[in-house]
Amino acid sequence: MKKALIATALIGVMGMSVALADHGFGGGKGVCGGKAGHGGFGGRSAMMGEMLTEKLKLNDAQKAQLETIKQEQSAKMETLRTQMQEQMKALHTENEAKIAAILTPEQATTFKQMQDERQKRQQERLESVKKRLENNTF
């Protein structure tokens, strides 16, 4: 029973690690044909801006106001994103400490190895994504 509980906890931590992993937040080229990432307005935001501009026939003053609104919203979203990432990282660290506290020394060693392997895989994925973004092969 205890082994099953520990195994379940470890699987949960591994799953949470994937969910909480940093997915490359940062500026850069997006996949929706635009300057996406958090440094620009690609993807839905760009499409929405184009749709509003075309369908509503916005004049130059309105286009400028729309751009200001989008920039303000982007700055607020970046602040929220940063706060959320910090909170999630703290929660992740807290959960790992709680799990480590219930493990035997042998289990703790295995747990540390699992974490190291996970971190290595995450780093490899990050490098792969960076290369694809640099080569624009996303």
GIGIBEL-V930877 format. One line per field, one symbol per residue. ss: DSSP state (a for helix, b for strand, c for the rest). A space follows every 10 residues. Layout:
ss->???
This chain:
ss->caaaaaaaaa aaaaaaaaaa ccccccbccc ccccccbccc ccaaaaaaaa aaaaacccca aaaaaaaaaa aaaaaaaaaa aaaaaaaaaa aaaaaaaaaa aaccaaaaaa aaaaaaaaaa aaaaaaaaaa aaaacccc
